[in-house]
Amino acid sequence: MSEIKQKCIEFLAQNSINPDSEIDFDVNGEIHTLSFRYITDSFMMASEESQLVFLTALEKSLASKEMGIERFFEGMGQLLLLTHLSKNIEA
C-alpha cells in the first residue's frame, strides 16, 4: 500500500469517517453506488502527483464549511463516473 493511500485511510479514521459510506449517482436513470473506499482506491491508482492532490483536497474538504467530506466524495465520484462513461463512448 502506498504511503499516500495509508495517509488517506488514517485521515478518514481519525475524523470518524466510515470509508464504507456510499453515495448514489443517477446516470440516465440508472443508479450507480460508489463507496468512499472505492473512490479513494480508484484515485490511488493514479500518479503520485494525482494522489497527493486527492489527499490535499480531502484534508481541505474537512476544514471547509461549504464543501465538507460528503460533497468532496460526491465530486470525486462524479469525476470517476464521467471518466468511465467517456471511455465507454470512445470504445
Secondary structure, 3 states (H helix, E strand, C coil): CCHHHHHHHHHHHHCCCCCCCEEEEEECCEEEEEEHHHHHHHHCCCCHHHHHHHHHHHHHHHHCCCCHHHHHHHHHHHHHHHHHHHHHHHC
